[in-house]
């Protein structure tokens, strides 16, 4: 709906006013000639009937049917050839199936705007005249139609109008059309069509009435009002021209009553038009000078000059509208503010209407317009019409319905009509549970104002009570079932009902029952609820019930028990007896003592938890210290072992003549891959690999650090952060990042340098620095954020040193509630941004769409869609949730990401024996799943044979690491002797 309205309006508003093309001029000239011809011929018939047989109608060839035929030509002058020709081709069967599908879909959801439009289009294409008329009627009852839809409907009905009854039907359609939106083109069509019926009884008065109403509605329209003025003036001029040939045959009295009075009407139209600021006023003034036989009066010239001055004030706002793109809400808002300062009601109303043509789905604009009419004009028909149009355009906005009910009550509308309007509001489909509470509250307030509480019982009072009962049931059943909440946690509706029963009906018993029900709904723990009840009892009840309420409050209140206790003691101090005072003191002291005990327990529990956290932190600290000491101990033990091995190698060197190849393997400190493979069988047989010269861990770290120092670091000058951007999440497969990225960033400005970051092995690490010559180039480069590079979204961010700028915030998407943004899930992975935009733009103006991807650029089936306003997003939720997209049923909701849970700190784990063991003892990954013996089977000592199980196979022998410790330790010399024996 929004798209259709915005499109038609933008096409209408965006027409350039300064000189059309040559082809456009020719079309306008033809249309003007046709219009003048129609007006002249139709007016000639009216003149003949008004002045008698002195004017030969048949000689001029004027007939009523000619007027209708000529009007049909004029109204269809801008239509494409063959617009009303119905053609049937091979796609007829396909269209019929689509029609059946659309009708079935509308039977399920009658509020599907696009479905209505598609059905009308197909029925019109197939020539189903009766069905298309019914479809249009049904759609117009639910939605206000755009100018384009109305003109199409009107042209079709005009082409089928045969007699006077059909003409009356077309008149009724025109009346409906001009009520939806302010459309100058529809008013112009209405006036021209009414000219065709000038030969009928009262036809001349009908034409003038239509044109006068058109001037009142859109005559002040600066860019389009001129067409209405010209059409009306041409009509009156045509009457003058038709009466001129017979003017000489009339008596002076008859001439004054007919011809001269008609001439004065044309003069009056010129003067009225020249007193209004309109575009092309100079041409109108020149035309008046040429047409008038007498000099133009000085008063007319003064009004004309004054209008020109006013036009200069309005021109900036009109030019801003012409230059901006639809829907131009900001430009219209500025224009409205300007008109409100001037204070001309007619012009204020017109600019509101013009803005609503393109922004019909903006609730705030409707609210502002209706508020202006309620407070300033206060014209019943106008106010109620605007309120009715507002709820038809934005039915999901509860504020519009509430204001509509108030306006109807304010202007004395019948009770049945107001009740029917309220029922429509309940079926409007609000998006929040609280909206239903608000509309029920507005309706209940209206019913309460109808009741005469001086009477003990009345029909209105019973209706009010039944409405309260129905409201509570509706919130409990309908609203809670849909939203999982009633929308009224504080039971405001029940509180209002209790106040009415107590204050206005003197029925405290009913009020107490209601408050009992309120307290049972989880409100008994709140002090303010008890004090509200106490105040009601204090004002309309008795002291006994006040005391009872406060005693219950003392026992139940958990948020502010001291305050409730203080209120109880204050009441007993002023009104109670000694016994009452003692009871109150005892209860309050007992309650406060219990509260203090609970608070102490809570404080102790919190302190215990804090102490546990401190102990866990201390335990982790000790575990880290033990681990560090264990590493240090292993390092010392490793150094002693290496020293012993060196001594053994000296003994092994005595036999180097016998085993030269073995000596070379031992001396080689960096064996090749082949040599490492040759040693594997020995490790499998002996359970221990041949020792090699390996540097201790400290030396290995020093060597790695030296290697890192050898790798050239990428220099970065922090003083150039303003002209540098940081680029990350790039594909690691990029062989020459600087060469591949340079064309991309040179589009933003001259690139001084691209510094990619490589690892120690020379592999690209996926990020780099891009330095520009100018700061504006760096700012423009930030717009490349999330751009797809070789299948991955590239991240571009400002280059900021956080150590120097700790307050700098990296860009993050909002995680708060955004009512104008939708979260879409369940999308097919093949869905593109363009396809999703095509779906979403049917429900409003889409500002941005973001498809969620992983770091590799693969879609996750999620998207965020940002609309221009909250109302459009709300409408889109209603229409799109549950929609099927490429066989996937999507879910659509208002964007409100859940809060991320902070990961808990790792706690000490419980060892098999039951004692708490720090996780660090088992290493970074915790305790390993397998505990394997590293002792070869050849050197394992056979244990006692396991007994055979009574049922089933014998259990597997338990292999433990203690077996490895039982094996005798062997030196290198022992290994050498063992091999030499073989």
RAZIRA-V297384 format. One record per backbone hydrogen bond with DSSP energy under -1.0 kcal/mol. NH is the residue of the N-H (numbers start at 1). CO is the residue of the C=O. If there is no record, write none. Layout:
<<NH & CO> <NH & CO>>
This chain:
<<5 & 1> <6 & 2> <7 & 3> <8 & 4> <9 & 5> <10 & 6> <11 & 7> <12 & 8> <13 & 9> <14 & 10> <19 & 17> <25 & 21> <26 & 22> <27 & 23> <28 & 24> <29 & 25> <30 & 26> <31 & 27> <32 & 28> <33 & 29> <34 & 30> <35 & 31> <36 & 32> <37 & 33> <38 & 34> <39 & 35> <40 & 36> <41 & 37> <42 & 38> <43 & 39> <44 & 40> <45 & 41> <46 & 42> <47 & 43> <48 & 44> <49 & 45> <50 & 46> <51 & 47> <52 & 48> <55 & 52> <60 & 56> <62 & 57> <67 & 63> <68 & 64> <69 & 65> <70 & 66> <71 & 67> <72 & 68> <73 & 69> <74 & 70> <75 & 71> <76 & 72> <77 & 74> <83 & 80> <92 & 89> <95 & 91> <96 & 92> <97 & 93> <98 & 94> <99 & 95> <100 & 96> <101 & 97> <102 & 98> <103 & 99> <104 & 100> <105 & 101> <106 & 102> <107 & 103> <109 & 105> <112 & 109> <113 & 111> <116 & 112> <117 & 113> <118 & 114> <119 & 115> <120 & 116> <121 & 117> <122 & 118> <123 & 119> <124 & 120> <125 & 121> <126 & 122> <128 & 123> <129 & 127> <132 & 128> <133 & 129> <134 & 130> <135 & 131> <136 & 132> <137 & 133> <138 & 134> <139 & 135> <140 & 136> <141 & 137> <143 & 139> <150 & 146> <151 & 147> <152 & 148> <153 & 149> <154 & 150> <155 & 151> <156 & 152> <157 & 153> <158 & 154> <159 & 155> <167 & 163> <168 & 164> <169 & 165> <170 & 166> <171 & 167> <172 & 168> <173 & 169> <174 & 170> <175 & 171> <176 & 172> <177 & 173> <178 & 174> <187 & 183> <188 & 184> <189 & 185> <190 & 186> <191 & 187> <192 & 188> <193 & 189> <194 & 190> <195 & 191> <197 & 194> <198 & 195> <200 & 197> <203 & 200> <206 & 202> <207 & 203> <208 & 204> <209 & 205> <210 & 206> <211 & 207> <212 & 208> <213 & 209> <214 & 210> <215 & 211> <216 & 212> <217 & 213> <218 & 214> <219 & 215> <221 & 218> <225 & 221> <229 & 225> <230 & 226> <231 & 227> <232 & 228> <233 & 229> <234 & 230> <235 & 231> <236 & 232> <237 & 233> <238 & 234> <239 & 235> <240 & 236> <241 & 237> <242 & 238> <243 & 239> <244 & 240> <247 & 244> <250 & 247> <255 & 251> <256 & 252> <257 & 253> <258 & 254> <260 & 255> <262 & 258> <263 & 259> <264 & 260> <265 & 261> <266 & 262> <267 & 263> <268 & 264> <269 & 265> <270 & 266> <271 & 267> <272 & 268> <273 & 269> <274 & 270> <276 & 273> <279 & 222> <284 & 280> <285 & 281> <286 & 282> <287 & 283> <288 & 284> <289 & 285> <290 & 286> <291 & 287> <292 & 288> <301 & 297> <302 & 298> <303 & 299> <304 & 300> <305 & 301> <306 & 302> <307 & 303> <308 & 304> <309 & 305> <310 & 306> <311 & 307> <312 & 308> <313 & 309> <314 & 310> <315 & 311> <318 & 314> <319 & 315> <320 & 316> <321 & 317> <322 & 318> <323 & 319> <324 & 320> <328 & 325> <332 & 328> <333 & 329> <334 & 330> <335 & 331> <336 & 332> <337 & 333> <338 & 334> <339 & 335> <340 & 336> <341 & 337> <342 & 338> <343 & 339> <348 & 344> <349 & 345> <350 & 346> <351 & 347> <352 & 348> <353 & 349> <354 & 350> <355 & 351> <356 & 352> <357 & 353> <359 & 355> <362 & 359> <366 & 362> <367 & 363> <368 & 364> <369 & 365> <370 & 366> <371 & 367> <372 & 368> <373 & 369> <374 & 370> <375 & 371> <376 & 372> <378 & 373> <383 & 379> <384 & 380> <385 & 381> <386 & 382> <387 & 383> <388 & 384> <389 & 385> <390 & 386> <391 & 387> <392 & 388> <393 & 389> <394 & 390> <397 & 394> <401 & 397> <402 & 398> <403 & 399> <404 & 400> <405 & 401> <406 & 402> <407 & 403> <408 & 404> <409 & 405> <410 & 406> <411 & 407> <412 & 409> <413 & 408> <418 & 414> <419 & 415> <420 & 416> <421 & 417> <422 & 418> <423 & 419> <424 & 420> <425 & 421> <426 & 422> <427 & 423> <428 & 425> <437 & 433> <438 & 434> <439 & 435> <440 & 436> <441 & 437> <442 & 438> <443 & 439> <444 & 440> <445 & 441> <446 & 442> <447 & 443> <448 & 444> <449 & 445> <455 & 452> <462 & 458> <463 & 459> <464 & 460> <465 & 461> <466 & 462> <467 & 463> <468 & 464> <469 & 465> <470 & 466> <471 & 467> <472 & 468> <473 & 469> <474 & 470> <475 & 471> <476 & 472> <477 & 473> <478 & 474> <479 & 474> <480 & 475> <481 & 477> <482 & 478> <483 & 479> <484 & 480> <491 & 488> <495 & 491> <496 & 492> <497 & 493> <498 & 494> <499 & 495> <500 & 496> <501 & 497> <502 & 498> <503 & 499> <504 & 500> <505 & 500> <507 & 501> <511 & 507> <512 & 508> <513 & 509> <514 & 510> <515 & 511> <516 & 512> <517 & 513> <518 & 514> <519 & 515> <520 & 516> <521 & 518> <524 & 519> <526 & 523> <530 & 526> <531 & 527> <532 & 528> <533 & 529> <534 & 530> <535 & 531> <536 & 532> <537 & 533> <538 & 534> <539 & 535> <540 & 536> <541 & 537> <546 & 542> <547 & 543> <548 & 544> <549 & 545> <550 & 546> <551 & 547> <552 & 548> <553 & 549> <554 & 550> <555 & 551> <556 & 552> <557 & 553> <558 & 525> <559 & 525> <564 & 560> <565 & 561> <566 & 562> <567 & 563> <568 & 564> <569 & 565> <570 & 566> <571 & 567> <572 & 568> <573 & 569> <574 & 570> <575 & 571> <581 & 577> <582 & 578> <583 & 579> <584 & 580> <585 & 581> <586 & 582> <587 & 583> <588 & 584> <589 & 585> <590 & 586> <591 & 587> <592 & 588> <593 & 589> <594 & 590> <595 & 591> <596 & 592> <597 & 593> <598 & 594> <599 & 595> <600 & 596> <601 & 597> <602 & 598> <603 & 599> <604 & 600> <605 & 601> <606 & 602> <607 & 603> <608 & 604> <609 & 605> <610 & 606> <611 & 607> <612 & 608> <613 & 609> <614 & 610> <615 & 611> <616 & 612> <617 & 613> <618 & 614> <619 & 615> <620 & 616> <621 & 617> <622 & 618> <623 & 619> <624 & 620> <625 & 621> <626 & 622> <627 & 623> <628 & 624> <629 & 625> <630 & 626> <631 & 627> <632 & 628> <633 & 629> <634 & 630> <635 & 631> <636 & 632> <637 & 633> <638 & 634> <639 & 635> <640 & 636> <641 & 637> <642 & 638> <643 & 639> <644 & 640> <645 & 641> <646 & 642> <647 & 643> <648 & 644> <649 & 645> <650 & 646> <651 & 647> <652 & 648> <653 & 649> <654 & 651> <655 & 652> <656 & 653> <659 & 655> <663 & 659> <664 & 660> <665 & 661> <666 & 662> <667 & 663> <668 & 664> <676 & 672> <677 & 673> <678 & 674> <679 & 675> <683 & 679> <684 & 680> <685 & 681> <686 & 682> <687 & 683> <700 & 696> <701 & 697> <702 & 698> <703 & 699> <704 & 700> <705 & 701> <706 & 702> <707 & 703> <708 & 704> <709 & 705> <710 & 706> <711 & 707> <720 & 717> <721 & 718> <723 & 720> <724 & 721> <725 & 770> <726 & 797> <727 & 768> <728 & 795> <730 & 766> <734 & 731> <740 & 736> <741 & 737> <742 & 738> <745 & 741> <746 & 742> <748 & 745> <752 & 771> <753 & 771> <755 & 769> <757 & 767> <759 & 763> <762 & 759> <765 & 757> <768 & 727> <769 & 755> <770 & 725> <771 & 753> <772 & 723> <773 & 750> <778 & 774> <779 & 775> <780 & 776> <781 & 777> <783 & 780> <784 & 781> <785 & 782> <786 & 794> <787 & 784> <789 & 792> <792 & 789> <794 & 787> <795 & 728> <797 & 726> <799 & 724> <805 & 801> <808 & 805> <818 & 895> <821 & 818> <822 & 865> <823 & 893> <824 & 863> <825 & 891> <827 & 861> <831 & 828> <836 & 832> <837 & 833> <838 & 834> <839 & 835> <840 & 836> <841 & 837> <843 & 840> <847 & 866> <848 & 866> <850 & 864> <852 & 862> <854 & 858> <857 & 854> <860 & 852> <863 & 824> <864 & 850> <865 & 822> <866 & 848> <867 & 820> <868 & 845> <873 & 869> <874 & 870> <875 & 871> <876 & 872> <877 & 873> <878 & 874> <879 & 875> <880 & 876> <881 & 877> <882 & 890> <883 & 880> <885 & 888> <888 & 885> <890 & 883> <891 & 825> <893 & 823> <895 & 821> <909 & 917> <911 & 915> <914 & 911> <917 & 909> <921 & 918> <922 & 919> <923 & 920> <926 & 923> <939 & 936> <963 & 960> <966 & 962> <975 & 971> <976 & 972> <977 & 973> <978 & 974> <979 & 975> <980 & 976> <981 & 977>>
